[in-house]
Amino acid sequence: MNTEHSMEGEGGHESHDHFVEVSISTTAGFFPAEGFSRVPVNQKVDVELQKAKEALKIKDTAGWIASVITPAGKRPVDPAKTYAENGLSGKLEIDWGPSEGGGG
Amino acid sequence: MHPAAAKALFDADVAMLTPALGKRRGWTFHSLAFPLVDCSFTASGRTPLRLRLMCIDWNELPPEISLHNADGTLLTTPLANPTGVFNGSPHPVANRQFICMRGSREYHTHPSHVGDPWENLRGHSSYTIGGILTQIWNAWLKGTG
């Protein structure tokens, strides 16, 4: 759910700098299903990932990696850190899925 | 595996391989019709890699995965600067280069890996059709060329 308008409407104290907009893509679907979620920039990335896991009914995410997709390619994200600590801001497309397979 | 059951499981998996996901990841879907997933990986500055996952008997058996040029012809030369899962030597059964990775039929039928059965992975979130594609994609992204 994109809450951008409702949060900005509450007295104007919230700044764009304090929030990021996040869309998580997986091969089980997108979270949120459409658009972006607006979340605090000081929230750990893992919070939204866990919401995605529950909403998309993903059973097991052991070994999965999160990355941001940029025009220059994919950049890994540490879910245990906040968006700010990961150096992220603005509108974020986070890709989440199993890492390079084992074998060889 | 009954073909109808395999098709139902296949269709449920590929329903999530949407144009929106393809746009975000740089995946182009040429076919998502049972039993074939035909998909190209694209990225800026890279030669596209096209994969065909033949999912007969899904998910009792893992997909047979072959590597192709952008035009669909079988890739006969090894990838430039491949990462670990891309094995440029001929598979002893399939007799072509292959994806040597848990989740490919070529891996599980390779004499070196028959002790690592698909049954242990089947149904895991990382070993859906999309999960297997994602693992190969992440391996491909680590390479160059």
gemmi code that builds the backbone of each chain (N, CA, C; Angstrom):
import gemmi

chains = {
    "A": [
        ("MET", (0.850, -1.190, 0.000), (0.000, 0.000, 0.000), (0.885, 1.239, 0.000)),
        ("ASN", (0.597, 2.155, -0.861), (1.368, 3.377, -0.919), (0.683, 4.420, -0.034)),
        ("THR", (1.360, 4.807, 1.035), (0.746, 5.726, 2.001), (1.308, 7.136, 1.889)),
        ("GLU", (1.935, 7.410, 0.787), (2.627, 8.695, 0.643), (1.722, 9.886, 0.935)),
        ("HIS", (0.541, 9.891, 0.360), (-0.308, 11.063, 0.479), (-0.834, 11.234, 1.897)),
        ("SER", (-1.240, 10.127, 2.549), (-1.795, 10.252, 3.888), (-0.716, 10.726, 4.869)),
        ("MET", (0.500, 10.265, 4.722), (1.532, 10.659, 5.668), (1.934, 12.112, 5.462)),
        ("GLU", (1.948, 12.541, 4.243), (2.326, 13.921, 3.999), (1.238, 14.887, 4.441)),
        ("GLY", (0.042, 14.370, 4.530), (-1.062, 15.235, 4.880), (-1.173, 15.515, 6.369)),
        ("GLU", (-0.369, 14.861, 7.193), (-0.500, 15.002, 8.636), (0.447, 16.081, 9.170)),
        ("GLY", (0.149, 17.295, 8.796), (0.870, 18.413, 9.378), (2.127, 18.799, 8.636)),
        ("GLY", (2.489, 18.052, 7.633), (3.634, 18.413, 6.821), (4.975, 18.229, 7.511)),
        ("HIS", (5.023, 17.439, 8.572), (6.280, 17.256, 9.286), (7.170, 16.198, 8.652)),
        ("GLU", (6.563, 15.325, 7.849), (7.342, 14.238, 7.267), (8.042, 14.723, 6.014)),
        ("SER", (9.282, 14.417, 5.895), (10.061, 14.832, 4.743), (10.290, 13.637, 3.834)),
        ("HIS", (10.414, 13.898, 2.549), (10.771, 12.834, 1.618), (12.079, 12.170, 2.033)),
        ("ASP", (12.947, 12.946, 2.696), (14.246, 12.410, 3.093), (14.124, 11.307, 4.136)),
        ("HIS", (12.995, 11.249, 4.812), (12.838, 10.272, 5.897), (12.221, 8.962, 5.439)),
        ("PHE", (11.867, 8.903, 4.181), (11.183, 7.719, 3.674), (11.795, 7.259, 2.354)),
        ("VAL", (11.591, 5.991, 2.084), (11.905, 5.457, 0.762), (10.644, 4.777, 0.237)),
        ("GLU", (10.590, 4.611, -1.050), (9.486, 3.886, -1.663), (10.046, 2.564, -2.180)),
        ("VAL", (9.388, 1.482, -1.803), (9.958, 0.156, -2.035), (8.982, -0.753, -2.767)),
        ("SER", (9.482, -1.414, -3.787), (8.747, -2.484, -4.462), (9.671, -3.697, -4.522)),
        ("ILE", (9.189, -4.830, -4.042), (10.008, -6.045, -3.985), (9.514, -7.018, -5.053)),
        ("SER", (10.437, -7.467, -5.888), (10.072, -8.435, -6.926), (10.676, -9.799, -6.609)),
        ("THR", (9.845, -10.828, -6.766), (10.287, -12.211, -6.612), (9.605, -13.034, -7.707)),
        ("THR", (9.995, -14.280, -7.838), (9.294, -15.132, -8.800), (8.020, -15.724, -8.201)),
        ("ALA", (7.681, -15.285, -6.977), (6.379, -15.626, -6.400), (5.426, -14.440, -6.495)),
        ("GLY", (5.881, -13.341, -7.056), (5.049, -12.159, -7.198), (5.752, -10.915, -6.696)),
        ("PHE", (5.018, -9.809, -6.727), (5.542, -8.522, -6.280), (4.910, -8.153, -4.944)),
        ("PHE", (5.692, -7.417, -4.139), (5.150, -6.850, -2.906), (5.550, -5.390, -2.814)),
        ("PRO", (4.588, -4.484, -2.721), (3.150, -4.744, -2.853), (2.806, -5.197, -4.274)),
        ("ALA", (1.603, -5.698, -4.428), (1.225, -6.254, -5.726), (1.344, -5.215, -6.834)),
        ("GLU", (1.043, -3.971, -6.490), (1.179, -2.873, -7.452), (1.769, -1.668, -6.734)),
        ("GLY", (2.521, -0.905, -7.422), (3.059, 0.321, -6.850), (4.174, 0.078, -5.850)),
        ("PHE", (4.318, 1.036, -4.935), (5.421, 1.018, -3.978), (4.892, 1.234, -2.566)),
        ("SER", (5.582, 0.668, -1.588), (5.286, 0.940, -0.182), (6.197, 2.068, 0.287)),
        ("ARG", (5.662, 2.929, 1.128), (6.466, 4.025, 1.661), (6.881, 3.649, 3.074)),
        ("VAL", (8.168, 3.535, 3.295), (8.646, 3.054, 4.594), (9.773, 3.966, 5.089)),
        ("PRO", (9.963, 4.004, 6.412), (11.016, 4.870, 6.959), (12.404, 4.460, 6.462)),
        ("VAL", (13.208, 5.442, 6.171), (14.544, 5.181, 5.659), (15.425, 4.521, 6.726)),
        ("ASN", (15.032, 4.664, 7.997), (15.810, 4.047, 9.073), (15.247, 2.692, 9.513)),
        ("GLN", (14.376, 2.140, 8.701), (13.849, 0.791, 8.970), (14.744, -0.238, 8.283)),
        ("LYS", (14.944, -1.357, 8.955), (15.754, -2.413, 8.337), (15.045, -2.975, 7.102)),
        ("VAL", (15.821, -3.264, 6.099), (15.276, -3.776, 4.840), (14.509, -5.071, 5.083)),
        ("ASP", (14.963, -5.835, 6.046), (14.370, -7.145, 6.293), (12.890, -7.059, 6.691)),
        ("VAL", (12.477, -5.937, 7.252), (11.069, -5.800, 7.669), (10.151, -5.968, 6.460)),
        ("GLU", (10.460, -5.270, 5.380), (9.621, -5.386, 4.185), (9.773, -6.752, 3.532)),
        ("LEU", (10.982, -7.316, 3.595), (11.185, -8.646, 3.005), (10.319, -9.681, 3.717)),
        ("GLN", (10.248, -9.571, 5.039), (9.433, -10.536, 5.785), (7.943, -10.350, 5.486)),
        ("LYS", (7.538, -9.102, 5.282), (6.147, -8.857, 4.877), (5.881, -9.482, 3.508)),
        ("ALA", (6.848, -9.346, 2.625), (6.706, -9.928, 1.289), (6.624, -11.452, 1.377)),
        ("LYS", (7.464, -12.029, 2.213), (7.480, -13.488, 2.365), (6.113, -13.996, 2.805)),
        ("GLU", (5.524, -13.285, 3.758), (4.213, -13.697, 4.268), (3.123, -13.466, 3.225)),
        ("ALA", (3.138, -12.299, 2.607), (2.075, -11.960, 1.643), (2.123, -12.862, 0.416)),
        ("LEU", (3.320, -13.218, 0.000), (3.478, -14.008, -1.230), (3.533, -15.509, -0.938)),
        ("LYS", (3.397, -15.861, 0.345), (3.367, -17.271, 0.758), (4.629, -18.023, 0.302)),
        ("ILE", (5.761, -17.386, 0.532), (7.039, -18.026, 0.215), (7.447, -18.851, 1.436)),
        ("LYS", (7.695, -20.122, 1.223), (7.902, -21.015, 2.360), (9.277, -20.833, 3.003)),
        ("ASP", (10.302, -20.738, 2.188), (11.662, -20.774, 2.729), (12.544, -19.844, 1.921)),
        ("THR", (13.161, -18.898, 2.591), (14.012, -17.939, 1.889), (15.477, -18.068, 2.297)),
        ("ALA", (15.830, -19.196, 2.875), (17.235, -19.404, 3.240), (18.102, -19.302, 1.983)),
        ("GLY", (19.152, -18.527, 2.080), (20.060, -18.387, 0.952), (19.611, -17.386, -0.096)),
        ("TRP", (18.550, -16.680, 0.174), (18.087, -15.677, -0.786), (18.885, -14.387, -0.614)),
        ("ILE", (19.022, -13.654, -1.696), (19.738, -12.389, -1.668), (18.820, -11.273, -2.154)),
        ("ALA", (19.013, -10.108, -1.559), (18.273, -8.917, -1.982), (19.238, -7.990, -2.703)),
        ("SER", (18.740, -7.379, -3.764), (19.564, -6.450, -4.541), (18.664, -5.315, -5.001)),
        ("VAL", (19.282, -4.190, -5.242), (18.531, -3.111, -5.894), (18.890, -3.138, -7.368)),
        ("ILE", (17.885, -2.928, -8.179), (18.092, -2.910, -9.619), (18.220, -1.461, -10.064)),
        ("THR", (19.344, -1.161, -10.663), (19.599, 0.187, -11.159), (19.940, 0.087, -12.646)),
        ("PRO", (19.945, 1.212, -13.347), (20.338, 1.160, -14.764), (21.732, 0.560, -14.961)),
        ("ALA", (22.576, 0.665, -13.941), (23.940, 0.140, -14.059), (24.028, -1.338, -13.696)),
        ("GLY", (22.923, -1.917, -13.236), (22.955, -3.329, -12.870), (22.411, -3.545, -11.468)),
        ("LYS", (22.731, -4.715, -10.915), (22.249, -5.059, -9.585), (23.299, -4.733, -8.533)),
        ("ARG", (22.830, -4.236, -7.398), (23.731, -3.955, -6.282), (23.185, -4.657, -5.044)),
        ("PRO", (24.030, -5.459, -4.368), (23.527, -6.198, -3.207), (23.108, -5.273, -2.070)),
        ("VAL", (22.113, -5.723, -1.331), (21.583, -4.994, -0.182), (21.700, -5.904, 1.027)),
        ("ASP", (22.097, -5.337, 2.158), (22.164, -6.109, 3.397), (20.840, -5.955, 4.139)),
        ("PRO", (20.039, -7.013, 4.206), (18.716, -6.900, 4.848), (18.788, -6.547, 6.329)),
        ("ALA", (19.898, -6.843, 6.976), (20.026, -6.560, 8.408), (20.292, -5.083, 8.672)),
        ("LYS", (20.565, -4.332, 7.633), (20.813, -2.897, 7.779), (19.601, -2.097, 7.293)),
        ("THR", (19.559, -0.834, 7.679), (18.478, 0.041, 7.231), (18.751, 0.479, 5.784)),
        ("TYR", (17.727, 1.095, 5.204), (17.907, 1.630, 3.848), (19.019, 2.677, 3.853)),
        ("ALA", (19.008, 3.522, 4.895), (20.037, 4.561, 4.984), (21.420, 3.933, 5.100)),
        ("GLU", (21.528, 2.921, 5.941), (22.835, 2.273, 6.121), (23.297, 1.578, 4.843)),
        ("ASN", (22.335, 1.174, 4.007), (22.686, 0.581, 2.715), (22.942, 1.647, 1.648)),
        ("GLY", (22.807, 2.912, 2.034), (23.034, 3.992, 1.084), (21.920, 4.148, 0.071)),
        ("LEU", (20.697, 3.782, 0.492), (19.566, 3.797, -0.438), (18.632, 4.957, -0.126)),
        ("SER", (18.060, 5.499, -1.154), (17.085, 6.562, -0.988), (16.162, 6.578, -2.200)),
        ("GLY", (15.055, 7.298, -2.050), (14.151, 7.476, -3.181), (13.315, 6.253, -3.471)),
        ("LYS", (13.122, 5.988, -4.736), (12.252, 4.904, -5.196), (13.112, 3.673, -5.485)),
        ("LEU", (12.800, 2.573, -4.818), (13.681, 1.409, -4.872), (12.963, 0.184, -5.424)),
        ("GLU", (13.567, -0.426, -6.407), (13.099, -1.727, -6.894), (14.058, -2.773, -6.345)),
        ("ILE", (13.573, -3.529, -5.376), (14.411, -4.543, -4.731), (14.064, -5.909, -5.308)),
        ("ASP", (15.073, -6.583, -5.802), (14.887, -7.931, -6.312), (15.323, -8.913, -5.235)),
        ("TRP", (14.544, -9.964, -5.054), (14.806, -10.905, -3.959), (14.622, -12.318, -4.492)),
        ("GLY", (15.630, -13.142, -4.274), (15.516, -14.520, -4.747), (16.758, -15.312, -4.397)),
        ("PRO", (16.744, -16.591, -4.756), (17.892, -17.440, -4.428), (19.150, -16.987, -5.147)),
        ("SER", (20.262, -17.104, -4.462), (21.533, -16.685, -5.031), (22.006, -17.713, -6.064)),
        ("GLU", (23.154, -17.411, -6.661), (23.748, -18.317, -7.639), (23.737, -19.743, -7.106)),
        ("GLY", (23.282, -20.642, -7.928), (23.117, -22.012, -7.488), (24.419, -22.739, -7.211)),
        ("GLY", (24.311, -23.747, -6.369), (25.465, -24.573, -6.072), (25.541, -25.768, -7.000)),
        ("GLY", (26.687, -26.303, -7.108), (26.884, -27.471, -7.978), (28.284, -27.428, -8.539)),
        ("GLY", (28.354, -27.456, -9.860), (29.646, -27.315, -10.510), (30.459, -28.574, -10.503)),
    ],
    "B": [
        ("MET", (4.922, -39.286, -13.342), (4.121, -38.075, -13.124), (3.051, -37.986, -14.201)),
        ("HIS", (1.818, -37.850, -13.778), (0.742, -37.720, -14.761), (0.888, -36.374, -15.480)),
        ("PRO", (0.782, -36.382, -16.801), (0.986, -35.127, -17.545), (0.079, -33.995, -17.079)),
        ("ALA", (-1.170, -34.318, -16.707), (-2.084, -33.258, -16.264), (-1.610, -32.640, -14.951)),
        ("ALA", (-1.103, -33.471, -14.063), (-0.599, -32.956, -12.793), (0.672, -32.130, -13.020)),
        ("ALA", (1.532, -32.621, -13.902), (2.754, -31.873, -14.221), (2.406, -30.518, -14.824)),
        ("LYS", (1.424, -30.511, -15.706), (1.019, -29.252, -16.344), (0.429, -28.284, -15.319)),
        ("ALA", (-0.366, -28.799, -14.390), (-0.966, -27.928, -13.374), (0.114, -27.281, -12.505)),
        ("LEU", (1.098, -28.055, -12.108), (2.188, -27.511, -11.298), (3.018, -26.513, -12.112)),
        ("PHE", (3.254, -26.863, -13.354), (4.006, -25.983, -14.256), (3.270, -24.649, -14.419)),
        ("ASP", (1.982, -24.738, -14.724), (1.208, -23.519, -14.967), (1.186, -22.620, -13.728)),
        ("ALA", (1.100, -23.235, -12.550), (1.097, -22.436, -11.319), (2.428, -21.708, -11.154)),
        ("ASP", (3.508, -22.366, -11.483), (4.834, -21.745, -11.361), (5.015, -20.614, -12.367)),
        ("VAL", (4.708, -20.880, -13.622), (5.012, -19.881, -14.649), (4.019, -18.719, -14.632)),
        ("ALA", (2.912, -18.867, -13.910), (1.960, -17.752, -13.805), (2.616, -16.529, -13.176)),
        ("MET", (3.654, -16.772, -12.383), (4.346, -15.657, -11.722), (5.455, -15.055, -12.585)),
        ("LEU", (5.737, -15.678, -13.711), (6.779, -15.143, -14.597), (6.108, -14.136, -15.539)),
        ("THR", (5.818, -12.994, -14.991), (4.993, -11.999, -15.669), (5.844, -11.035, -16.498)),
        ("PRO", (5.193, -10.330, -17.426), (5.932, -9.288, -18.165), (6.562, -8.254, -17.236)),
        ("ALA", (5.900, -7.939, -16.122), (6.464, -6.952, -15.185), (7.772, -7.463, -14.579)),
        ("LEU", (7.785, -8.749, -14.211), (9.020, -9.320, -13.678), (10.102, -9.344, -14.766)),
        ("GLY", (9.684, -9.725, -15.970), (10.641, -9.755, -17.075), (11.247, -8.392, -17.345)),
        ("LYS", (10.422, -7.369, -17.289), (10.910, -6.004, -17.540), (11.921, -5.598, -16.475)),
        ("ARG", (11.613, -5.934, -15.234), (12.498, -5.519, -14.151), (13.829, -6.257, -14.203)),
        ("ARG", (13.783, -7.538, -14.537), (14.999, -8.342, -14.497), (15.738, -8.422, -15.821)),
        ("GLY", (15.121, -7.945, -16.881), (15.753, -8.087, -18.183), (15.571, -9.482, -18.753)),
        ("TRP", (14.472, -10.121, -18.384), (14.156, -11.451, -18.917), (13.126, -11.298, -20.042)),
        ("THR", (13.356, -12.012, -21.122), (12.387, -12.055, -22.211), (11.847, -13.476, -22.302)),
        ("PHE", (10.531, -13.605, -22.195), (9.920, -14.934, -22.255), (9.462, -15.230, -23.679)),
        ("HIS", (10.064, -16.244, -24.283), (9.665, -16.648, -25.634), (8.560, -17.697, -25.584)),
        ("SER", (8.559, -18.493, -24.544), (7.503, -19.488, -24.347), (7.351, -19.775, -22.862)),
        ("LEU", (6.089, -19.832, -22.448), (5.771, -20.293, -21.096), (4.657, -21.336, -21.193)),
        ("ALA", (4.652, -22.061, -22.301), (3.616, -23.064, -22.543), (4.163, -24.442, -22.200)),
        ("PHE", (3.425, -25.159, -21.363), (3.864, -26.473, -20.917), (4.268, -27.350, -22.101)),
        ("PRO", (5.397, -28.025, -22.033), (6.310, -28.129, -20.895), (7.554, -27.239, -21.003)),
        ("LEU", (7.486, -26.200, -21.845), (8.704, -25.445, -22.165), (8.698, -24.029, -21.589)),
        ("VAL", (9.758, -23.706, -20.857), (10.069, -22.312, -20.552), (11.260, -21.926, -21.417)),
        ("ASP", (11.065, -20.929, -22.246), (12.102, -20.438, -23.153), (12.310, -18.976, -22.801)),
        ("CYS", (13.476, -18.652, -22.273), (13.690, -17.338, -21.675), (15.082, -16.827, -22.011)),
        ("SER", (15.175, -15.554, -22.347), (16.481, -14.926, -22.566), (16.792, -13.975, -21.423)),
        ("PHE", (18.038, -14.017, -20.978), (18.532, -13.039, -20.014), (19.230, -11.937, -20.800)),
        ("THR", (18.909, -10.705, -20.478), (19.583, -9.581, -21.122), (20.088, -8.627, -20.054)),
        ("ALA", (21.148, -7.935, -20.356), (21.681, -6.904, -19.458), (22.568, -5.990, -20.282)),
        ("SER", (22.682, -4.784, -19.829), (23.474, -3.790, -20.545), (24.912, -4.274, -20.738)),
        ("GLY", (25.376, -4.224, -21.963), (26.754, -4.597, -22.249), (27.013, -6.090, -22.304)),
        ("ARG", (25.953, -6.891, -22.237), (26.125, -8.350, -22.230), (25.517, -8.975, -23.479)),
        ("THR", (26.105, -10.075, -23.910), (25.486, -10.893, -24.945), (24.348, -11.671, -24.288)),
        ("PRO", (23.135, -11.566, -24.806), (22.018, -12.279, -24.166), (22.281, -13.791, -24.090)),
        ("LEU", (21.747, -14.395, -23.058), (21.799, -15.850, -22.930), (20.366, -16.363, -22.947)),
        ("ARG", (20.117, -17.296, -23.835), (18.779, -17.879, -23.931), (18.801, -19.288, -23.357)),
        ("LEU", (17.844, -19.576, -22.518), (17.754, -20.891, -21.872), (16.425, -21.543, -22.219)),
        ("ARG", (16.472, -22.839, -22.372), (15.223, -23.590, -22.514), (15.155, -24.612, -21.389)),
        ("LEU", (14.104, -24.526, -20.618), (13.861, -25.474, -19.537), (12.725, -26.388, -19.979)),
        ("MET", (13.060, -27.624, -20.238), (12.049, -28.596, -20.649), (11.547, -29.293, -19.392)),
        ("CYS", (10.293, -29.032, -19.057), (9.768, -29.416, -17.741), (8.820, -30.606, -17.809)),
        ("ILE", (9.121, -31.551, -18.669), (8.347, -32.790, -18.688), (8.528, -33.468, -17.324)),
        ("ASP", (7.425, -33.974, -16.793), (7.427, -34.628, -15.479), (7.708, -33.671, -14.321)),
        ("TRP", (7.481, -32.369, -14.519), (7.595, -31.412, -13.425), (6.551, -31.715, -12.341)),
        ("ASN", (6.844, -31.678, -11.068), (8.149, -31.502, -10.516), (8.687, -32.794, -9.902)),
        ("GLU", (8.237, -33.896, -10.484), (8.830, -35.169, -10.063), (10.292, -35.217, -10.466)),
        ("LEU", (10.586, -34.627, -11.615), (11.961, -34.526, -12.093), (12.287, -33.057, -12.338)),
        ("PRO", (13.550, -32.674, -12.191), (13.928, -31.283, -12.473), (13.954, -31.041, -13.980)),
        ("PRO", (13.966, -29.788, -14.402), (13.953, -29.504, -15.842), (15.273, -29.834, -16.523)),
        ("GLU", (15.154, -30.281, -17.781), (16.331, -30.352, -18.643), (16.595, -28.932, -19.125)),
        ("ILE", (17.824, -28.487, -18.982), (18.129, -27.089, -19.309), (19.191, -27.044, -20.400)),
        ("SER", (18.884, -26.356, -21.477), (19.860, -26.192, -22.561), (20.128, -24.716, -22.794)),
        ("LEU", (21.314, -24.438, -23.294), (21.759, -23.065, -23.520), (21.703, -22.759, -25.007)),
        ("HIS", (21.241, -21.546, -25.331), (21.023, -21.197, -26.727), (21.523, -19.796, -27.034)),
        ("ASN", (21.766, -19.579, -28.323), (22.013, -18.228, -28.809), (20.697, -17.463, -28.831)),
        ("ALA", (20.805, -16.159, -29.071), (19.609, -15.314, -29.065), (18.574, -15.775, -30.081)),
        ("ASP", (19.044, -16.377, -31.197), (18.098, -16.807, -32.236), (17.507, -18.187, -31.953)),
        ("GLY", (17.876, -18.775, -30.863), (17.300, -20.057, -30.488), (18.140, -21.261, -30.873)),
        ("THR", (19.185, -21.052, -31.645), (20.056, -22.176, -31.997), (20.853, -22.609, -30.773)),
        ("LEU", (21.150, -23.887, -30.735), (21.881, -24.428, -29.588), (23.264, -23.792, -29.489)),
        ("LEU", (23.627, -23.400, -28.303), (24.941, -22.800, -28.084), (25.990, -23.912, -28.173)),
        ("THR", (26.922, -23.746, -29.073), (27.920, -24.803, -29.290), (29.300, -24.413, -28.788)),
        ("THR", (29.451, -23.156, -28.414), (30.734, -22.722, -27.850), (30.500, -22.293, -26.407)),
        ("PRO", (31.481, -22.511, -25.545), (31.302, -22.120, -24.144), (31.084, -20.613, -24.004)),
        ("LEU", (30.376, -20.236, -22.946), (30.185, -18.821, -22.659), (31.531, -18.163, -22.413)),
        ("ALA", (31.622, -16.884, -22.790), (32.829, -16.130, -22.463), (32.840, -15.841, -20.968)),
        ("ASN", (33.944, -16.104, -20.322), (34.103, -15.810, -18.892), (32.956, -16.360, -18.049)),
        ("PRO", (32.687, -17.638, -18.155), (31.548, -18.183, -17.405), (31.836, -18.292, -15.913)),
        ("THR", (30.777, -18.263, -15.125), (30.921, -18.537, -13.700), (30.693, -20.032, -13.461)),
        ("GLY", (30.759, -20.443, -12.209), (30.881, -21.843, -11.869), (29.861, -22.810, -12.418)),
        ("VAL", (28.597, -22.418, -12.527), (27.584, -23.406, -12.880), (27.529, -23.705, -14.381)),
        ("PHE", (28.196, -22.888, -15.191), (28.159, -23.102, -16.636), (29.319, -24.027, -17.013)),
        ("ASN", (28.974, -25.241, -17.336), (29.992, -26.246, -17.637), (30.095, -26.401, -19.156)),
        ("GLY", (31.238, -25.977, -19.702), (31.417, -25.983, -21.147), (31.779, -27.331, -21.737)),
        ("SER", (32.030, -28.302, -20.891), (32.363, -29.637, -21.410), (31.082, -30.434, -21.641)),
        ("PRO", (31.141, -31.429, -22.534), (29.904, -32.157, -22.836), (29.419, -33.010, -21.663)),
        ("HIS", (28.124, -32.932, -21.423), (27.512, -33.759, -20.385), (27.545, -35.216, -20.849)),
        ("PRO", (27.863, -36.154, -19.953), (28.004, -37.544, -20.384), (26.724, -38.178, -20.929)),
        ("VAL", (25.581, -37.653, -20.560), (24.303, -38.189, -21.066), (23.755, -37.295, -22.176)),
        ("ALA", (23.675, -35.992, -21.912), (23.083, -35.060, -22.880), (24.041, -34.742, -24.027)),
        ("ASN", (25.333, -34.932, -23.818), (26.369, -34.696, -24.828), (26.362, -33.259, -25.351)),
        ("ARG", (26.215, -32.328, -24.451), (26.316, -30.896, -24.784), (26.697, -30.174, -23.498)),
        ("GLN", (27.152, -28.914, -23.668), (27.455, -28.133, -22.469), (26.180, -27.979, -21.650)),
        ("PHE", (26.333, -27.708, -20.363), (25.168, -27.795, -19.496), (25.315, -26.916, -18.262)),
        ("ILE", (24.196, -26.779, -17.570), (24.168, -26.068, -16.292), (24.428, -27.100, -15.201)),
        ("CYS", (25.581, -27.001, -14.577), (25.934, -27.961, -13.519), (25.532, -27.344, -12.176)),
        ("MET", (24.280, -27.447, -11.871), (23.719, -26.769, -10.704), (22.567, -27.587, -10.143)),
        ("ARG", (22.496, -27.658, -8.833), (21.355, -28.333, -8.209), (20.066, -27.741, -8.772)),
        ("GLY", (19.177, -28.592, -9.243), (17.947, -28.111, -9.845), (17.903, -28.290, -11.352)),
        ("SER", (19.035, -28.636, -11.970), (19.007, -28.984, -13.396), (19.086, -30.505, -13.513)),
        ("ARG", (18.361, -31.041, -14.486), (18.367, -32.496, -14.627), (19.766, -32.996, -14.962)),
        ("GLU", (20.510, -32.166, -15.692), (21.864, -32.557, -16.077), (22.769, -32.717, -14.852)),
        ("TYR", (22.560, -31.875, -13.857), (23.341, -32.008, -12.619), (22.995, -33.315, -11.916)),
        ("HIS", (21.723, -33.571, -11.756), (21.302, -34.717, -10.947), (21.529, -36.050, -11.658)),
        ("THR", (21.742, -36.012, -12.978), (22.042, -37.249, -13.702), (23.525, -37.384, -14.012)),
        ("HIS", (24.299, -36.400, -13.593), (25.740, -36.470, -13.834), (26.355, -37.473, -12.854)),
        ("PRO", (27.252, -38.325, -13.339), (27.840, -39.340, -12.451), (28.465, -38.764, -11.183)),
        ("SER", (28.922, -37.509, -11.254), (29.547, -36.909, -10.069), (28.534, -36.478, -9.020)),
        ("HIS", (27.252, -36.417, -9.416), (26.260, -35.824, -8.504), (25.032, -36.701, -8.275)),
        ("VAL", (25.065, -37.930, -8.714), (23.867, -38.766, -8.545), (23.556, -39.023, -7.072)),
        ("GLY", (24.522, -38.752, -6.210), (24.278, -38.907, -4.775), (23.595, -37.703, -4.143)),
        ("ASP", (23.291, -36.713, -4.957), (22.603, -35.501, -4.480), (21.235, -35.457, -5.149)),
        ("PRO", (20.281, -36.187, -4.610), (19.011, -36.372, -5.334), (18.119, -35.139, -5.344)),
        ("TRP", (17.392, -34.995, -6.434), (16.408, -33.924, -6.610), (15.337, -33.970, -5.534)),
        ("GLU", (15.025, -35.153, -5.058), (13.962, -35.294, -4.057), (14.218, -34.409, -2.839)),
        ("ASN", (15.481, -34.164, -2.525), (15.800, -33.330, -1.359), (15.501, -31.851, -1.593)),
        ("LEU", (15.329, -31.455, -2.841), (15.142, -30.042, -3.192), (13.724, -29.738, -3.653)),
        ("ARG", (13.090, -30.763, -4.166), (11.768, -30.627, -4.782), (10.782, -29.942, -3.832)),
        ("GLY", (10.101, -28.923, -4.331), (9.106, -28.222, -3.536), (9.660, -27.062, -2.726)),
        ("HIS", (10.979, -26.951, -2.641), (11.596, -25.843, -1.913), (11.389, -24.548, -2.699)),
        ("SER", (11.261, -23.450, -1.985), (10.986, -22.171, -2.645), (12.081, -21.762, -3.634)),
        ("SER", (13.297, -22.214, -3.394), (14.396, -21.876, -4.310), (14.419, -22.782, -5.535)),
        ("TYR", (13.569, -23.798, -5.545), (13.587, -24.775, -6.650), (12.234, -24.875, -7.346)),
        ("THR", (11.498, -23.772, -7.347), (10.413, -23.630, -8.298), (11.053, -23.366, -9.662)),
        ("ILE", (10.250, -23.311, -10.705), (10.826, -22.986, -12.017), (11.456, -21.587, -11.980)),
        ("GLY", (10.742, -20.651, -11.374), (11.283, -19.301, -11.256), (12.518, -19.248, -10.379)),
        ("GLY", (12.525, -20.042, -9.331), (13.691, -20.082, -8.444), (14.928, -20.612, -9.155)),
        ("ILE", (14.741, -21.646, -9.939), (15.878, -22.206, -10.698), (16.374, -21.177, -11.721)),
        ("LEU", (15.438, -20.533, -12.410), (15.837, -19.484, -13.363), (16.607, -18.376, -12.652)),
        ("THR", (16.144, -17.999, -11.468), (16.800, -16.929, -10.719), (18.223, -17.311, -10.346)),
        ("GLN", (18.415, -18.554, -9.929), (19.761, -18.987, -9.563), (20.700, -18.928, -10.768)),
        ("ILE", (20.210, -19.366, -11.912), (21.048, -19.326, -13.117), (21.318, -17.879, -13.517)),
        ("TRP", (20.284, -17.054, -13.413), (20.423, -15.623, -13.749), (21.492, -14.965, -12.878)),
        ("ASN", (21.433, -15.244, -11.565), (22.422, -14.646, -10.668), (23.834, -15.142, -10.987)),
        ("ALA", (23.948, -16.378, -11.419), (25.265, -16.877, -11.845), (25.715, -16.167, -13.121)),
        ("TRP", (24.785, -16.018, -14.042), (25.114, -15.357, -15.313), (25.531, -13.903, -15.096)),
        ("LEU", (24.861, -13.227, -14.176), (25.178, -11.821, -13.921), (26.586, -11.639, -13.368)),
        ("LYS", (27.123, -12.684, -12.751), (28.479, -12.569, -12.212), (29.540, -12.669, -13.297)),
        ("GLY", (29.137, -13.169, -14.459), (30.082, -13.291, -15.552), (30.168, -12.009, -16.356)),
        ("THR", (30.908, -12.071, -17.424), (31.012, -10.943, -18.334), (30.857, -11.474, -19.750)),
        ("GLY", (30.756, -10.564, -20.699), (30.703, -10.962, -22.092), (29.324, -11.370, -22.547)),
    ],
}
model = gemmi.Model(1)
for chain_id, residues in chains.items():
    chain = gemmi.Chain(chain_id)
    for i, (resn, *xyz) in enumerate(residues, 1):
        res = gemmi.Residue()
        res.name, res.seqid = resn, gemmi.SeqId(i, " ")
        for name, pos in zip(("N", "CA", "C"), xyz):
            atom = gemmi.Atom()
            atom.name, atom.element = name, gemmi.Element(name[0])
            atom.pos, atom.b_iso = gemmi.Position(*pos), 0.0
            res.add_atom(atom)
        chain.add_residue(res)
    model.add_chain(chain)
structure = gemmi.Structure()
structure.add_model(model)
structure.setup_entities()
